[in-house]
């Protein structure tokens, strides 16, 4: 038996569960019943700050780093053609799927609005290039290549240099101002073009500012690499008790460092600030340690089955949720009570069914719709889970 096989740890269900929690959370916060009335814990911070919602995406990025470490072990972390080909192929696939979903959304909206078919197909001059999946693709690709090119000790220095360099760029380039001269917006306009950027709104002011932009991908790569290094801790530790201790120590150090430094570098998801990286990675590491103790040590697993369904087919279910969201939001049927005589599936569930049940509380009804939408995706995922069908991107 090879040394690599002998040191292979028993599969941690906690990893699948945390991955599933993040995917369920992403679907939950992305699909409220109404964007004008979002349940407070499900809201993003307008600019600086940290809400429960801000933790979902960075937690998934952290887990992706761990998963990348586990996946690349079979190549002995050597720069070989098979390893590079796998990384490049998966990077291109995830990026293309994300780009396709954005195009598909614009295409369907054009069709439903009665636009000319050819015009709805050829929307590439105004399509957003980056987004959640493209960011995951770029971070996975660059981070994984760095992971097989450098030692773990060197990677720690690379992460530190990335975060320090980005902090300097933010401080010198008005990176914490929601304004046209913000260095992130300036770089994104130069590289991507305004037509291909996200339009953000804060206090009634609109600005072309992409929260998954080109420049802010740099700290996101560092974010993924922290997860990658934690994957090394998991693999290199023989028992769960030691893994828990080490992950808690790493989590505590990163979390405190992030919060302490936030007095000079605010926590900000939209610019993916260095303190945001440290704090969310720290919280993710601590939460993973807690889940290992609950699930893999104490054996309390029944409650986690729900999230395991999302965890074994994460990116597929995330993409499915994006497609279903477009369909339920655009598909309409006759309804005499509606002003236009028709109503979308989403508005029917939210306004006609849930709003009266919630006593007119729009925020509660909006959250209720989001929960039902998560359950809809879970039902599809459960079928795949029972049939042991795993669709990997």
KEKOLKE-252934 format. One record per residue (C-alpha): residue number from 1; x, y, z. Coordinates in nm, 3 decimals. Each point is the difference from the previous one (the first is absolute). Example, Ala and Ser with C-alpha at 12.3 -4.5 7.8 and 13.67 -1.06 7.14 Angstrom:
<recs>
<pos->1&east->1.230&north->-0.450&up->0.780>
<pos->2&east->0.137&north->0.344&up->-0.066>
</recs>
This chain:
<recs>
<pos->1&east->0.000&north->0.000&up->0.000>
<pos->2&east->0.140&north->0.342&up->-0.092>
<pos->3&east->0.065&north->0.270&up->0.260>
<pos->4&east->-0.271&north->0.213&up->-0.163>
<pos->5&east->-0.260&north->-0.274&up->0.042>
<pos->6&east->0.109&north->-0.080&up->0.353>
<pos->7&east->-0.041&north->0.362&up->0.106>
<pos->8&east->-0.338&north->0.037&up->-0.164>
<pos->9&east->-0.249&north->0.115&up->0.266>
<pos->10&east->-0.340&north->-0.148&up->0.043>
<pos->11&east->-0.256&north->0.206&up->-0.192>
<pos->12&east->-0.137&north->0.283&up->0.211>
<pos->13&east->-0.373&north->0.039&up->-0.035>
<pos->14&east->0.036&north->0.345&up->0.157>
<pos->15&east->0.159&north->0.124&up->-0.324>
<pos->16&east->-0.303&north->-0.106&up->-0.206>
<pos->17&east->-0.236&north->0.148&up->0.258>
<pos->18&east->0.177&north->0.338&up->0.013>
<pos->19&east->0.009&north->0.007&up->-0.379>
<pos->20&east->-0.372&north->-0.078&up->-0.002>
<pos->21&east->-0.076&north->0.269&up->0.259>
<pos->22&east->0.173&north->0.260&up->-0.216>
<pos->23&east->-0.183&north->-0.105&up->-0.318>
<pos->24&east->-0.337&north->-0.002&up->0.177>
<pos->25&east->0.088&north->0.342&up->0.142>
<pos->26&east->0.095&north->0.138&up->-0.341>
<pos->27&east->-0.328&north->-0.117&up->-0.148>
<pos->28&east->-0.190&north->0.143&up->0.299>
<pos->29&east->0.146&north->0.350&up->-0.015>
<pos->30&east->-0.012&north->0.020&up->-0.382>
<pos->31&east->-0.372&north->-0.072&up->-0.024>
<pos->32&east->-0.218&north->0.216&up->0.224>
<pos->33&east->-0.366&north->0.038&up->-0.084>
<pos->34&east->0.049&north->0.371&up->-0.051>
<pos->35&east->0.321&north->0.201&up->-0.018>
<pos->36&east->-0.174&north->0.302&up->0.155>
<pos->37&east->-0.074&north->-0.189&up->0.323>
<pos->38&east->0.280&north->-0.236&up->0.101>
<pos->39&east->0.003&north->-0.165&up->0.341>
<pos->40&east->0.276&north->0.187&up->0.196>
<pos->41&east->0.241&north->-0.294&up->0.061>
<pos->42&east->-0.014&north->-0.080&up->-0.373>
<pos->43&east->0.112&north->0.346&up->-0.108>
<pos->44&east->0.346&north->0.089&up->-0.122>
<pos->45&east->0.181&north->0.288&up->0.164>
<pos->46&east->-0.042&north->0.304&up->-0.223>
<pos->47&east->0.373&north->0.074&up->0.010>
<pos->48&east->0.223&north->-0.054&up->0.304>
<pos->49&east->-0.112&north->-0.256&up->0.256>
<pos->50&east->-0.067&north->-0.367&up->0.051>
<pos->51&east->-0.342&north->-0.168&up->0.010>
<pos->52&east->-0.075&north->-0.375&up->0.014>
<pos->53&east->-0.063&north->0.018&up->-0.374>
<pos->54&east->0.356&north->0.120&up->-0.065>
<pos->55&east->0.138&north->-0.329&up->0.137>
<pos->56&east->-0.158&north->-0.233&up->-0.254>
<pos->57&east->0.215&north->0.060&up->-0.310>
<pos->58&east->0.336&north->0.027&up->0.183>
<pos->59&east->-0.075&north->-0.319&up->0.194>
<pos->60&east->-0.050&north->-0.182&up->-0.329>
<pos->61&east->0.325&north->0.149&up->-0.134>
<pos->62&east->0.179&north->-0.127&up->0.310>
<pos->63&east->-0.144&north->-0.352&up->-0.045>
<pos->64&east->0.095&north->0.009&up->-0.368>
<pos->65&east->0.360&north->0.054&up->0.108>
<pos->66&east->-0.014&north->-0.305&up->0.228>
<pos->67&east->-0.162&north->-0.210&up->-0.274>
<pos->68&east->0.267&north->0.109&up->-0.247>
<pos->69&east->0.272&north->-0.119&up->0.236>
<pos->70&east->-0.169&north->-0.338&up->0.040>
<pos->71&east->-0.050&north->-0.029&up->-0.377>
<pos->72&east->0.360&north->0.086&up->-0.094>
<pos->73&east->0.154&north->-0.247&up->0.242>
<pos->74&east->-0.022&north->-0.276&up->-0.259>
<pos->75&east->0.245&north->0.202&up->-0.213>
<pos->76&east->0.240&north->0.028&up->0.298>
<pos->77&east->-0.023&north->0.379&up->-0.044>
<pos->78&east->0.239&north->-0.022&up->-0.293>
<pos->79&east->-0.014&north->0.225&up->-0.305>
<pos->80&east->-0.094&north->-0.264&up->-0.258>
<pos->81&east->-0.203&north->0.009&up->-0.318>
<pos->82&east->-0.288&north->-0.212&up->0.144>
<pos->83&east->-0.029&north->0.232&up->0.301>
<pos->84&east->0.018&north->0.318&up->-0.208>
<pos->85&east->-0.248&north->-0.137&up->-0.254>
<pos->86&east->-0.250&north->-0.086&up->0.273>
<pos->87&east->0.029&north->0.346&up->0.155>
<pos->88&east->-0.031&north->0.184&up->-0.332>
<pos->89&east->-0.290&north->-0.214&up->-0.118>
<pos->90&east->-0.200&north->0.050&up->0.320>
<pos->91&east->0.078&north->0.371&up->0.009>
<pos->92&east->-0.128&north->0.052&up->-0.354>
<pos->93&east->-0.309&north->-0.213&up->0.064>
<pos->94&east->-0.106&north->0.186&up->0.316>
<pos->95&east->0.069&north->0.339&up->-0.160>
<pos->96&east->-0.198&north->-0.091&up->-0.313>
<pos->97&east->-0.296&north->-0.130&up->0.202>
<pos->98&east->-0.011&north->0.325&up->0.197>
<pos->99&east->0.019&north->0.207&up->-0.318>
<pos->100&east->-0.270&north->-0.215&up->-0.162>
<pos->101&east->-0.238&north->0.047&up->0.294>
<pos->102&east->0.036&north->0.377&up->-0.027>
<pos->103&east->-0.066&north->-0.014&up->-0.375>
<pos->104&east->-0.290&north->-0.242&up->0.045>
<pos->105&east->-0.166&north->0.236&up->0.248>
<pos->106&east->0.027&north->0.292&up->-0.243>
<pos->107&east->-0.121&north->-0.219&up->-0.286>
<pos->108&east->-0.314&north->-0.118&up->0.182>
<pos->109&east->-0.082&north->0.350&up->0.121>
<pos->110&east->0.025&north->0.124&up->-0.356>
<pos->111&east->-0.225&north->-0.279&up->-0.129>
<pos->112&east->-0.262&north->0.057&up->0.271>
<pos->113&east->0.004&north->0.375&up->-0.069>
<pos->114&east->-0.064&north->-0.061&up->-0.369>
<pos->115&east->0.336&north->0.117&up->-0.131>
<pos->116&east->0.128&north->-0.112&up->-0.338>
<pos->117&east->0.144&north->-0.351&up->0.026>
<pos->118&east->0.335&north->0.081&up->-0.161>
<pos->119&east->0.042&north->0.303&up->0.227>
<pos->120&east->-0.060&north->-0.215&up->0.308>
<pos->121&east->0.263&north->-0.250&up->-0.118>
<pos->122&east->0.265&north->0.259&up->-0.082>
<pos->123&east->0.022&north->0.177&up->0.336>
<pos->124&east->0.373&north->-0.046&up->0.041>
<pos->125&east->0.073&north->0.372&up->-0.032>
<pos->126&east->-0.176&north->0.068&up->0.330>
<pos->127&east->0.031&north->-0.324&up->0.196>
<pos->128&east->0.166&north->-0.005&up->0.343>
<pos->129&east->0.324&north->-0.199&up->-0.034>
<pos->130&east->0.080&north->-0.075&up->0.363>
<pos->131&east->-0.218&north->-0.125&up->0.285>
<pos->132&east->-0.011&north->-0.271&up->0.266>
<pos->133&east->0.090&north->-0.300&up->-0.220>
<pos->134&east->0.266&north->0.185&up->-0.204>
<pos->135&east->0.161&north->0.110&up->0.327>
<pos->136&east->-0.003&north->-0.356&up->0.129>
<pos->137&east->0.154&north->-0.115&up->-0.328>
<pos->138&east->0.282&north->0.255&up->0.006>
<pos->139&east->0.079&north->-0.059&up->0.367>
<pos->140&east->-0.003&north->-0.377&up->-0.046>
<pos->141&east->0.219&north->0.019&up->-0.310>
<pos->142&east->0.264&north->0.242&up->0.124>
<pos->143&east->-0.006&north->-0.133&up->0.356>
<pos->144&east->0.037&north->-0.362&up->-0.109>
<pos->145&east->0.288&north->0.081&up->-0.234>
<pos->146&east->0.177&north->0.182&up->0.282>
<pos->147&east->-0.072&north->-0.299&up->0.223>
<pos->148&east->0.192&north->-0.239&up->-0.224>
<pos->149&east->0.278&north->0.248&up->-0.080>
<pos->150&east->0.095&north->0.102&up->0.352>
<pos->151&east->0.046&north->-0.164&up->0.339>
<pos->152&east->-0.248&north->0.062&up->0.280>
<pos->153&east->0.257&north->0.218&up->0.177>
<pos->154&east->0.041&north->0.214&up->-0.312>
<pos->155&east->-0.377&north->0.022&up->-0.041>
<pos->156&east->-0.033&north->0.161&up->0.344>
<pos->157&east->0.233&north->0.278&up->-0.112>
<pos->158&east->-0.184&north->0.033&up->-0.332>
<pos->159&east->-0.332&north->0.041&up->0.185>
<pos->160&east->0.152&north->0.261&up->0.232>
<pos->161&east->0.153&north->0.194&up->-0.291>
<pos->162&east->-0.329&north->-0.006&up->-0.194>
<pos->163&east->-0.196&north->0.138&up->0.294>
<pos->164&east->0.259&north->0.264&up->0.092>
<pos->165&east->0.034&north->0.114&up->-0.363>
<pos->166&east->-0.377&north->0.019&up->-0.040>
<pos->167&east->-0.034&north->0.194&up->0.326>
<pos->168&east->0.250&north->0.258&up->-0.129>
<pos->169&east->-0.188&north->0.024&up->-0.330>
<pos->170&east->-0.330&north->0.059&up->0.182>
<pos->171&east->0.142&north->0.263&up->0.235>
<pos->172&east->0.181&north->0.190&up->-0.276>
<pos->173&east->-0.277&north->-0.040&up->-0.256>
<pos->174&east->-0.310&north->0.111&up->0.198>
<pos->175&east->-0.103&north->-0.366&up->0.015>
<pos->176&east->-0.246&north->0.048&up->0.284>
<pos->177&east->-0.195&north->0.279&up->-0.170>
<pos->178&east->-0.310&north->-0.073&up->-0.205>
<pos->179&east->0.103&north->0.234&up->-0.280>
<pos->180&east->0.115&north->0.013&up->-0.362>
<pos->181&east->0.362&north->0.054&up->0.104>
<pos->182&east->0.007&north->-0.320&up->0.209>
<pos->183&east->0.301&north->-0.192&up->-0.132>
<pos->184&east->-0.205&north->-0.318&up->-0.034>
<pos->185&east->-0.258&north->0.173&up->-0.220>
<pos->186&east->0.276&north->0.172&up->-0.200>
<pos->187&east->0.181&north->-0.327&up->-0.073>
<pos->188&east->-0.321&north->-0.187&up->-0.082>
<pos->189&east->-0.111&north->0.273&up->-0.242>
<pos->190&east->0.337&north->-0.016&up->-0.173>
<pos->191&east->0.012&north->-0.381&up->-0.019>
<pos->192&east->-0.366&north->-0.097&up->-0.036>
<pos->193&east->-0.177&north->0.313&up->-0.123>
<pos->194&east->-0.305&north->0.156&up->0.165>
<pos->195&east->-0.242&north->-0.197&up->-0.218>
<pos->196&east->0.131&north->-0.323&up->0.150>
<pos->197&east->-0.011&north->0.105&up->0.365>
<pos->198&east->-0.257&north->-0.030&up->0.277>
<pos->199&east->-0.201&north->0.310&up->0.094>
<pos->200&east->-0.016&north->0.049&up->0.376>
<pos->201&east->-0.231&north->0.231&up->0.198>
<pos->202&east->0.075&north->0.157&up->0.338>
<pos->203&east->-0.221&north->0.270&up->0.154>
<pos->204&east->-0.166&north->0.061&up->-0.335>
<pos->205&east->0.333&north->0.049&up->-0.179>
<pos->206&east->0.083&north->-0.236&up->-0.286>
<pos->207&east->0.352&north->-0.088&up->-0.104>
<pos->208&east->0.163&north->-0.251&up->-0.231>
<pos->209&east->0.173&north->-0.201&up->0.269>
<pos->210&east->0.048&north->-0.375&up->-0.025>
<pos->211&east->0.013&north->-0.186&up->0.335>
<pos->212&east->0.165&north->-0.291&up->-0.185>
<pos->213&east->0.223&north->0.223&up->-0.210>
<pos->214&east->0.344&north->-0.055&up->-0.148>
<pos->215&east->0.223&north->0.174&up->0.257>
<pos->216&east->-0.186&north->-0.139&up->0.303>
<pos->217&east->0.069&north->-0.351&up->-0.130>
<pos->218&east->0.353&north->0.036&up->0.144>
<pos->219&east->-0.105&north->-0.026&up->0.368>
<pos->220&east->-0.252&north->-0.267&up->-0.096>
<pos->221&east->0.287&north->-0.217&up->-0.125>
<pos->222&east->0.171&north->0.053&up->0.337>
<pos->223&east->-0.330&north->-0.099&up->0.161>
<pos->224&east->-0.008&north->-0.327&up->-0.193>
<pos->225&east->0.364&north->-0.067&up->0.089>
<pos->226&east->-0.073&north->0.034&up->0.372>
<pos->227&east->-0.257&north->-0.276&up->-0.045>
<pos->228&east->0.260&north->-0.195&up->-0.198>
<pos->229&east->0.246&north->0.028&up->0.291>
<pos->230&east->-0.269&north->-0.111&up->0.244>
<pos->231&east->-0.050&north->-0.302&up->-0.224>
<pos->232&east->0.365&north->-0.077&up->0.067>
<pos->233&east->-0.068&north->0.019&up->0.373>
<pos->234&east->-0.290&north->-0.244&up->-0.033>
<pos->235&east->0.197&north->-0.251&up->-0.207>
<pos->236&east->0.317&north->0.032&up->0.203>
<pos->237&east->-0.174&north->-0.065&up->0.333>
<pos->238&east->-0.075&north->-0.359&up->0.098>
<pos->239&east->-0.302&north->0.035&up->0.230>
<pos->240&east->-0.307&north->0.220&up->0.012>
<pos->241&east->0.075&north->0.137&up->0.347>
<pos->242&east->0.330&north->0.144&up->-0.122>
<pos->243&east->-0.165&north->0.132&up->-0.317>
<pos->244&east->-0.262&north->0.176&up->0.209>
<pos->245&east->0.261&north->0.161&up->0.224>
<pos->246&east->0.212&north->0.120&up->-0.291>
<pos->247&east->-0.297&north->0.135&up->-0.198>
<pos->248&east->-0.128&north->0.182&up->0.309>
<pos->249&east->0.341&north->0.156&up->0.058>
<pos->250&east->0.027&north->0.112&up->-0.363>
<pos->251&east->-0.357&north->0.125&up->0.006>
<pos->252&east->0.049&north->0.198&up->0.320>
<pos->253&east->0.322&north->0.165&up->-0.119>
<pos->254&east->-0.146&north->0.097&up->-0.340>
<pos->255&east->-0.329&north->0.125&up->0.146>
<pos->256&east->0.164&north->0.219&up->0.263>
<pos->257&east->0.253&north->0.131&up->-0.250>
<pos->258&east->-0.279&north->0.089&up->-0.242>
<pos->259&east->-0.211&north->0.180&up->0.259>
<pos->260&east->0.296&north->0.188&up->0.151>
<pos->261&east->0.128&north->0.118&up->-0.339>
<pos->262&east->-0.353&north->0.102&up->-0.104>
<pos->263&east->0.045&north->0.328&up->0.191>
<pos->264&east->0.230&north->0.108&up->-0.281>
<pos->265&east->-0.121&north->-0.227&up->-0.280>
<pos->266&east->-0.379&north->-0.040&up->0.027>
<pos->267&east->-0.170&north->-0.334&up->-0.056>
<pos->268&east->-0.146&north->0.030&up->-0.347>
<pos->269&east->-0.120&north->-0.287&up->-0.217>
<pos->270&east->-0.048&north->0.212&up->-0.312>
<pos->271&east->0.369&north->0.088&up->-0.013>
<pos->272&east->0.095&north->-0.336&up->0.163>
<pos->273&east->0.222&north->0.187&up->0.245>
<pos->274&east->0.296&north->-0.178&up->0.166>
<pos->275&east->-0.179&north->0.017&up->0.336>
<pos->276&east->-0.305&north->-0.159&up->-0.160>
<pos->277&east->0.225&north->-0.284&up->-0.120>
<pos->278&east->0.158&north->-0.054&up->0.342>
<pos->279&east->-0.325&north->0.023&up->0.198>
<pos->280&east->-0.212&north->-0.223&up->-0.221>
<pos->281&east->0.275&north->-0.260&up->-0.042>
<pos->282&east->0.044&north->0.000&up->0.377>
<pos->283&east->-0.370&north->-0.046&up->0.063>
<pos->284&east->-0.018&north->-0.272&up->-0.267>
<pos->285&east->0.292&north->-0.188&up->0.156>
<pos->286&east->-0.156&north->0.015&up->0.346>
<pos->287&east->-0.341&north->-0.102&up->-0.132>
<pos->288&east->0.154&north->-0.295&up->-0.185>
<pos->289&east->0.173&north->-0.109&up->0.320>
<pos->290&east->-0.333&north->0.017&up->0.182>
<pos->291&east->-0.171&north->-0.207&up->-0.268>
<pos->292&east->0.276&north->-0.263&up->0.011>
<pos->293&east->-0.053&north->-0.029&up->0.375>
<pos->294&east->-0.381&north->-0.024&up->-0.032>
<pos->295&east->-0.020&north->-0.227&up->-0.306>
<pos->296&east->0.320&north->-0.202&up->-0.029>
<pos->297&east->0.094&north->-0.029&up->0.368>
<pos->298&east->-0.331&north->-0.004&up->0.187>
<pos->299&east->-0.193&north->-0.159&up->-0.287>
<pos->300&east->-0.297&north->0.239&up->0.003>
<pos->301&east->-0.076&north->-0.036&up->-0.371>
<pos->302&east->-0.374&north->-0.024&up->-0.043>
<pos->303&east->-0.052&north->0.378&up->-0.008>
<pos->304&east->0.273&north->0.044&up->-0.261>
<pos->305&east->-0.153&north->-0.222&up->-0.270>
<pos->306&east->-0.194&north->0.295&up->-0.137>
<pos->307&east->0.321&north->0.193&up->-0.070>
<pos->308&east->0.189&north->-0.305&up->-0.120>
<pos->309&east->-0.238&north->-0.013&up->-0.297>
<pos->310&east->0.125&north->0.344&up->-0.107>
<pos->311&east->0.359&north->-0.084&up->0.091>
<pos->312&east->0.043&north->-0.294&up->-0.237>
<pos->313&east->-0.128&north->0.187&up->-0.308>
<pos->314&east->0.083&north->0.360&up->0.094>
<pos->315&east->0.070&north->0.186&up->-0.324>
<pos->316&east->-0.262&north->-0.192&up->-0.196>
<pos->317&east->-0.274&north->0.090&up->0.249>
<pos->318&east->0.120&north->0.360&up->0.010>
<pos->319&east->-0.024&north->0.021&up->-0.380>
<pos->320&east->-0.337&north->-0.176&up->0.005>
<pos->321&east->-0.129&north->0.254&up->0.251>
<pos->322&east->0.106&north->0.284&up->-0.230>
<pos->323&east->-0.192&north->-0.152&up->-0.292>
<pos->324&east->-0.308&north->-0.075&up->0.211>
<pos->325&east->0.005&north->0.355&up->0.137>
<pos->326&east->-0.014&north->0.138&up->-0.353>
<pos->327&east->-0.284&north->-0.233&up->-0.095>
<pos->328&east->-0.223&north->0.061&up->0.304>
<pos->329&east->0.064&north->0.373&up->-0.026>
<pos->330&east->-0.093&north->0.030&up->-0.367>
<pos->331&east->-0.260&north->-0.270&up->-0.061>
<pos->332&east->-0.346&north->0.155&up->0.025>
<pos->333&east->-0.356&north->-0.128&up->-0.007>
<pos->334&east->-0.344&north->0.172&up->-0.007>
<pos->335&east->-0.112&north->0.151&up->0.331>
<pos->336&east->-0.296&north->0.235&up->0.002>
<pos->337&east->0.100&north->0.169&up->0.326>
<pos->338&east->0.327&north->0.123&up->-0.150>
<pos->339&east->0.010&north->0.345&up->-0.162>
<pos->340&east->0.136&north->-0.138&up->-0.324>
<pos->341&east->-0.226&north->-0.306&up->0.006>
<pos->342&east->0.299&north->-0.234&up->0.037>
<pos->343&east->0.231&north->-0.085&up->0.286>
<pos->344&east->0.335&north->-0.176&up->0.025>
<pos->345&east->0.042&north->-0.321&up->0.196>
<pos->346&east->0.229&north->0.182&up->0.243>
<pos->347&east->-0.241&north->0.286&up->0.066>
<pos->348&east->-0.291&north->-0.239&up->0.038>
<pos->349&east->0.178&north->-0.197&up->0.272>
<pos->350&east->0.139&north->0.312&up->0.169>
<pos->351&east->-0.288&north->0.245&up->-0.027>
<pos->352&east->-0.310&north->-0.218&up->-0.027>
<pos->353&east->0.097&north->-0.295&up->0.221>
<pos->354&east->0.264&north->0.105&up->0.251>
<pos->355&east->-0.076&north->0.367&up->0.064>
<pos->356&east->-0.349&north->-0.065&up->0.146>
<pos->357&east->0.137&north->-0.290&up->0.208>
<pos->358&east->0.263&north->0.234&up->0.146>
<pos->359&east->-0.257&north->0.265&up->0.091>
<pos->360&east->0.126&north->0.242&up->-0.261>
<pos->361&east->0.358&north->-0.011&up->0.130>
<pos->362&east->0.189&north->0.035&up->-0.329>
<pos->363&east->0.341&north->-0.085&up->0.147>
<pos->364&east->-0.129&north->-0.321&up->0.156>
<pos->365&east->-0.183&north->-0.099&up->-0.319>
<pos->366&east->0.314&north->0.074&up->-0.200>
<pos->367&east->0.204&north->-0.225&up->0.229>
<pos->368&east->-0.272&north->-0.266&up->-0.024>
<pos->369&east->0.031&north->-0.003&up->-0.377>
<pos->370&east->0.379&north->-0.035&up->0.026>
<pos->371&east->-0.038&north->-0.298&up->0.233>
<pos->372&east->-0.250&north->-0.169&up->-0.233>
<pos->373&east->0.236&north->0.056&up->-0.292>
<pos->374&east->0.284&north->-0.165&up->0.192>
<pos->375&east->-0.230&north->-0.296&up->0.072>
<pos->376&east->-0.089&north->-0.028&up->-0.369>
<pos->377&east->0.366&north->-0.031&up->-0.090>
<pos->378&east->0.059&north->-0.239&up->0.287>
<pos->379&east->-0.271&north->-0.234&up->-0.131>
<pos->380&east->0.180&north->-0.024&up->-0.333>
<pos->381&east->0.333&north->-0.043&up->0.175>
<pos->382&east->-0.145&north->-0.271&up->0.224>
<pos->383&east->-0.099&north->-0.208&up->-0.303>
<pos->384&east->0.358&north->0.019&up->-0.127>
<pos->385&east->0.132&north->-0.074&up->0.350>
<pos->386&east->-0.212&north->-0.315&up->0.038>
<pos->387&east->0.100&north->-0.122&up->-0.345>
<pos->388&east->0.367&north->0.078&up->0.078>
<pos->389&east->0.024&north->0.230&up->-0.298>
<pos->390&east->0.277&north->0.256&up->0.045>
<pos->391&east->0.028&north->0.270&up->-0.266>
<pos->392&east->0.335&north->0.176&up->0.027>
<pos->393&east->0.103&north->0.319&up->-0.171>
</recs>
